[in-house]
Structure formats: C-alpha cells, structure tokens
Amino acid sequence: MTIARAPLRDQVHRALVARILREELRPGARLSDSVLAAELGVSRTPVREALVRLEREGFLAADVGRGFFVKPLSAGEVREVYPILWTLETLALRSSPPPTRARLAGLERNNREMAAAGDDPERRIDLDMAWHRTLLEGCGNEQLLAMVGTLKSVIRRYEYAYMHQAGLTPVSTATHEAIARAAAAGDTDGAAALLERNWRFGMEQVLRWMEGRP
C-alpha cells in the first residue's frame, strides 16, 4: 500500500502559515527564502513556491527588489471585504437553480468532514471553502464566481484565525445545514439570508479575536 504524502511545497506552506499565525514571523518582517530554507531543512524552490502562494492568499506583501514581508492584520480590511463577499455570494446563490441531489450530497459530505476535522484549522478552512464552492456550483456567472474567488483569497488569512477557534465549528456546520435545507426547498430568500448571517457571524468573530490580541 502506498502512503500518500503532501507535496513538499504544501508542507512548507503549512509550516509558514503556522509561524505567521503564532507571530513567530511578525507583521512587517522581511522573509528570506534562503534563511527559511535553512531553518526548515529544504531547498529554496518549495520555499519560494510557498511564499508566492502566501502572497496570493493575503498573508504576505511583495516589494520589488526587497522580497516578501508579512502583512499586518487589519480590522479595516475585514470590515471592507466581508460585506462585499457576502453580497456577491448571496447574488450567486440567487442566480443558481435549486441544488441537485448530487450537490446536496457533496454539501453534506463537506460539512460532516468539517465537523470531524478536529484540531486542524487549515483542514477546516479548506472544507469550509469547498462547502461554499459546492453551494454555488449551479451559478452560471463565471465573472461573479471569479470575483468571489478573489475575495476568498483576501480573507483566507482571517479565516485561519477564525478556524483556530475550534469551538465555533458546530455553529458553522449547523448554519450550513440550514442553508442547504432552505436551498433544497426552493427557499432562495431564506437560504440567502442564512448565508449572509453565516458570513456576518464569521466577521464578528474575527474582529472579536483581533480586538483581544495583545
């Protein structure tokens, strides 16, 4: 039997995310791919790949000629981006037909796996993002979905902070179940209202977490 292993770049990405969230790599810190490679015991190539991905996900900023820097968390960015995201997601949901049985089964599977993810915030956020993608699969507006995807990259760092609060996972999964039931019943207005509430709750929890940081 072959044991699947995550690609090295994914392992490096996971390690760097953990260090950023623990603030071992503090906001404003310049990151050197050669230094990180030596610390992690890997070559520079997977480190560079991880750094590019982290910039795309909003963890880092790039300065031409100077490399990558850890971006500070910003309550202002949270307040700006989350309302745009829930507005676009609810628009996409309203533009979608009722979910098929296959899509409902996918939503249920994502939700069940999210509830069972335990103390693994990265796994929980991946499953949460997958749940939202599955919910909106029926939307035929590719431009709208691309905009949603871009905003998801912006908030991913904040969602990591939220998903570190494992006790909130049952709240998210319960809301997901209610959204799916409403959508399956053809209650688009109800499903859209619950979807917005889901994002509002997440935003409030992220802001509360940020306010409690030293």
Buried (B, 14 or more C-beta within 10 A) or exposed (E): EEEEEEEBBBBBBBBBBBBBBEEEBEEEBEBBBEEBBEEBEBEBEBBBBBBBBBBEBBBBBEEEEEBBBBBEBEEEBBEEBBBBBBEBBBBBBEBBEBBEEEBBEBBBBBBEBBBEBEEBBBBBBBBBBBBBBBBBBBBEBEEBBEBBEEBBBBBBBBBBBBBBBEEBBEBBBEBBBBBBBBBBEEBBEBBBBBBBBBBEBBBEBBBEBBEEEE
